[in-house]
Amino acid sequence: MEILVRVLRWTSLLGYACASVIYLRPLIQASGTSRWAIRLLVATFAVHTAAIAAGWVGAGWAPIGSSVDSVYFFAWLVVVVLFVVEAAAKQRTFGAFLLPVVLPLIAFSLLAGRGRALPAAVAKSHWFEVHALSAFFGYSAFAISFCAGLMYIMLARQIRGRQFGRLFVRLPSLELLDQIGYRTVSIGFPLFTLSLLTGALWANQVWGAFWRWEPKETWALVTWLLYTSYLHARFNAGWQGRRAAMLSIAGFSFSIVTFVGTSLLAKGKHSF
Amino acid sequence: MRILLAGVSHKTASVEIRERIAIPPRDYVETVRRLLAAPSIQEGVVLSTCNRSEFYCTAADPEDARRELLSFVEDLGRRNGHSLESCLYTKEGEEAVRHLFCVAASLDSLVVGEPQILGQVKEAYLASSEAKATGFTLDHLFQEALRVGRDVRAHTEIGAYAVSVSSVAVDLAKKIFGHLDDRSALVMGVGETSKLTLKSLTAHGIRQVFVANRTHERSVQVASEVGGTPVEFARILEVLREVDVVVSSTASPRPLIRRDDLGAVMQLRRNRPIFLIDLAVPRDVEPECGLIYNVFLYNIDDLRAVSEENLARREKEAARASEIIEREVERFLRWYRSLEVVPTIVSLRDKIESIRSEEFEKAMSKLGHLPDKDRKVIEQFGTSVVQKILHQPTVRLKGMENDERARGFIHSLRHLFRLDDEEDSKT
């Protein structure tokens, strides 16, 4: 079973790599969006789902049972959110920006070994489930807002620079990108806040302290403050457009450090 | 090949001539019926837009048909009081196919890449098809042309870049605001370009238009012309707080919108994006305004530069479109040739003959004890059955050799007997 899971995971990596190329092509060459892009993506997503299911049911790897598995699961969630956004915005360009984010996540989960499993006693708490899931959903919303921000800045550069390239033709309007960036943060932020709160409650149960200033906790707090300032700036200072886009790019960069980076670099108790 | 076309287009005739011969879509059916009344013409399609009037047909005898087609078009011209001799072109066979594919792909358009032509070709084809004027060949030809047109649009960027000042402005507005449906615009001063720009903007959804001029009477007059609301010149800054797009083309010697004023306005707008189109020379908007956050400022030179650059892009894309068209013409010709009478008869006979000899060999391998004489009888038997069966279809097909309608039968025949090898059956 373990071999099957490995094979499925590698297949999903290959699938996403090919899908990224097909998604990126219309932005680089004069070619239409291929129907194969979405077909390949859906097929790869099915493999991805199968890999998680096989790991869970067959090999007893809970999707969020270890740092490495949870990164793989997070990549899956990001693709789910990608499907939702592409359907809602009737746009096929988000994949071109999001898949290159998914790809290294999956590569990381494949190359980082088995990762550390959660001590059973720790994982049992319901706070943990809520904590982890809300964090994942929050991060995936942030991932979309990151892409929207990136697309906004690239498109705005072309409009201001009077250089209309392929991006100008392919990307959706600034208004739509700004709105998507804003809405995804509006959804991601409460989820992320919830994960901080439940995380604190859970930590209190397990370690007897709400907050211990571990690297992960600190980075999470910084990330949270960044998104708080994003919403504040939008509400009170009219920071729509480029500045908001830059904040959401910064926000997601911090999210990645919080989520993956601290597991790699620091040796805190939390480590995932 | 017996596909013919005759017509006039913007490449051969002035607008005076084109408008005289132009046929409104509601007259398509009647015109194509008159065209079909000519004795040699078997199928017909009439295509007429403001840039071209073309008549496509298939015929049994291309020489007669060409004469009939020309006199038909000349008649149309004369009826409208003009000789077409100098501007009428005719094309036949491969040339005609290529021409139609180019037309559908918008390569033959006045503005290369303009999107309306594909719909106009479709409309023309549907009208003729409803009038039962199209048959096997023109049906396939026009369906292929429509597909080629769509393919070229999908696989090249021929129509992706706007090429007139007003369409560049609309493209920009749409890239900034998305849908223009609930957006509003302010027009300051009115010239030809600004009217055109305003027209494109309202065509793309902008509802509310404010009009400001030096004199209020002029504002009122222009406002009623374009369906907008007149505002006094002194209230411009107030209006700027509300609108999304500004089109400016006054004769004012000094800028009307200054950086400081607009900065204050943007504060009040809470940085809601604004798109300023400054068509005036000297400029109406201080260039520094473009530096303000969420202000998108374009002047007439910017728009012209973009449209010229885009035109060059289209021409580059047109070369790629031609490659697609060459491939498709080749493919169409392969299909067309496969439906000739003589080769079909030959391949039908070959096919049946090979079945006969195969079955004969099989039977003989079991009847090895028979003397040669008896074998001959059996072979004779098989051959004459085949001959008898093939006799009638061969005679009938030969009788239709110059008839375009034969292609329908041939198509069925090739399909039923699987006369095409793998590659051909795909096409």
Interface residues (C-beta under 8 A of the other chain):
Chain A: A30 S31 G32 L155 I159 R160 R162 F164 R166 F168 V169 L171 P172 S173 L174 E175 L176 G238 W239 Q240 G241 R242 R243
Chain B: A154 H155 T156 E157 A160 Y161 L172 K174 K175 I176 F177 G178 R269 R270 N271 R272 P273 G290 Y293 N294 F296 Y298 D302 A305 V306 E309 N310 E317 R320
